[in-house]
Amino acid sequence: MEIFDAIKRNSFIVLGRVGMDLFADTGIAIEDATTFNADMGGSSANIAAGIAKLGGKASLVTRVSDDAVGRFCVGKLKHYGVGCEYVIPQGGEARNSLAVYETRLEGHQSVIYRNGAADFEMTVADVEAVDFSQFGALIAAGTVFAAEPSRSAAFRAFELARAAGLPIIFDVDYRPYSWPSAKVAEDVLSRAGTMSDVIIGNDDEFGFMAGSKDAGLDMARRLASTSAQIVVYKMGEHGAVTCHKGDELRTGVYTVDAVKPTGAGDSFMAGFLTSIADGHDLHTALLRGSACAAIVVGKPGCAPAMPYPDELDTFLTNHPGPTLVA
């Protein structure tokens, strides 16, 4: 299936974690906080929630701890409209990931607890139970590859998605604390990249896979010329370079008064994909994804900060426009 036609089905199967987020009130350091706001987190779950809030369909494949925190996460997935038919409780000592972070930029701290993570218990049998024919595309965040048995399950999901004619959309999402070593991460993420049709990552992540940040853009270009159809190389405040069919699109960002640095990448992915699904061209979809990222960093939380369609439209109407790029 042609990749844009597949994405236009606006129905996604998403691999990866859901966790609990605890975030302090705006401007308050964690050590000074007396109360925290609780909501859903985890890059894959955030992407799925962002898609659902923007009118798409998304189901998550993962495992959650068989306890109150796991039930909290499932309840939040359902609240945001994410399909939970492939979310499996995991007994024993496995626990959902927990992120404690601040709603501030200066001195921002995000403290992540990932020991014995339940999502890493996802198995090959879990993904083999998925009916891939019901979806238009597979989305995977890089953390799903960081440990076994989740790594093998994710690669099996790639094989099954490919056999079912689904394009593979890969968010590099490199988190060093989840991996046994940088070398393992470089090898595994590079392998996943060569199997993907759409690859999205920032300059640090592409540089990591290439062995040097200076070589990151060249690697993005190489992937676009050899295996992937679309590669988005994000550069923070400097915008993005998108490689597609031998061409390069350069897009800027929407500047806002940010209150935190987290959640932007997940929101970008959701906005980008649902914009293609809604019939926008590649350039417009990239800008709408950037607008979604800007909206999220301007509000507390991650999943709760992601926009609904009317919020995105209002933002685009009222904002003077993205930064110019050379």
Disulfide bonds with the S-S distance in Angstrom:
none
